[in-house]
Amino acid sequence: MIQTKRNKPLLSLSELAQRAGKPHITMRAVLKVEGFLHSCRDESGKPREIVTDKGRQFGMLVNGEVFWTPQVIERLH
């Protein structure tokens, strides 16, 4: 687990899936649920950077902001 600048813990996708009671989850699903999917492209249309820690995906960086919210766990139930 890593911490963002605002001291909010970020879960890995497997940790999030486990908490949500799902066998697995993709970053795309998280972003779609949160309504960020359309926002995750830069001006040239390229996908934004995935924030990783040793290859594990933790969140999506959009306009300098890391998107990962606990509410997604509730919405996935």
C-alpha positions in Angstrom: 0.0 0.0 0.0 1.2 3.5 -0.8 0.1 6.9 0.3 -0.8 9.8 -2.0 0.2 13.4 -1.2 -3.0 13.9 0.6 -2.3 10.9 2.8 -5.1 8.8 1.3 -4.2 5.1 1.0 -4.4 3.6 -2.4 -5.3 -0.1 -2.8 -4.0 -2.3 -5.5 -6.6 -3.7 -7.9 -6.4 -7.1 -6.2 -6.9 -5.6 -2.8 -9.9 -3.6 -4.1 -11.4 -6.6 -5.7 -11.0 -8.6 -2.5 -12.8 -5.9 -0.5 -15.5 -5.6 -3.1 -16.0 -9.4 -3.0 -15.1 -9.8 -6.7 -12.7 -12.3 -8.2 -10.9 -9.6 -10.1 -11.3 -6.1 -11.3 -9.7 -4.0 -14.0 -8.6 -0.4 -13.9 -11.0 0.3 -16.7 -13.9 -1.0 -14.6 -12.9 1.2 -11.7 -12.7 4.3 -13.9 -15.9 3.5 -15.6 -17.7 3.1 -12.3 -16.2 6.4 -11.0 -17.1 8.2 -14.2 -13.4 9.0 -14.9 -13.0 6.9 -18.0 -13.7 9.8 -20.4 -11.3 12.1 -18.4 -8.4 9.8 -18.6 -6.9 11.0 -21.9 -4.6 13.9 -22.4 -5.1 16.6 -25.1 -3.6 14.4 -27.8 -6.0 11.5 -26.9 -3.4 9.3 -25.3 -4.4 7.5 -22.1 -3.1 9.0 -18.9 -0.4 7.5 -16.8 -1.2 4.6 -14.5 0.3 5.1 -11.1 2.2 1.9 -10.2 4.4 0.6 -7.4 6.7 -2.2 -8.6 4.3 -3.1 -11.4 1.1 -3.1 -9.4 -1.5 -0.6 -10.6 -2.8 1.7 -7.9 -4.6 4.5 -9.7 -4.9 6.8 -12.6 -3.2 10.2 -12.8 -5.5 12.7 -14.5 -4.4 16.3 -14.7 -1.9 15.7 -11.9 -4.6 14.2 -9.6 -4.6 10.6 -8.5 -8.1 9.1 -8.8 -8.8 6.3 -6.4 -11.8 6.6 -4.1 -13.2 4.3 -1.4 -16.7 4.9 -2.8 -15.9 2.6 -5.7 -15.9 -0.4 -3.3 -19.5 0.4 -2.3 -20.6 0.9 -5.9 -19.2 -2.5 -6.9 -21.4 -4.5 -4.5 
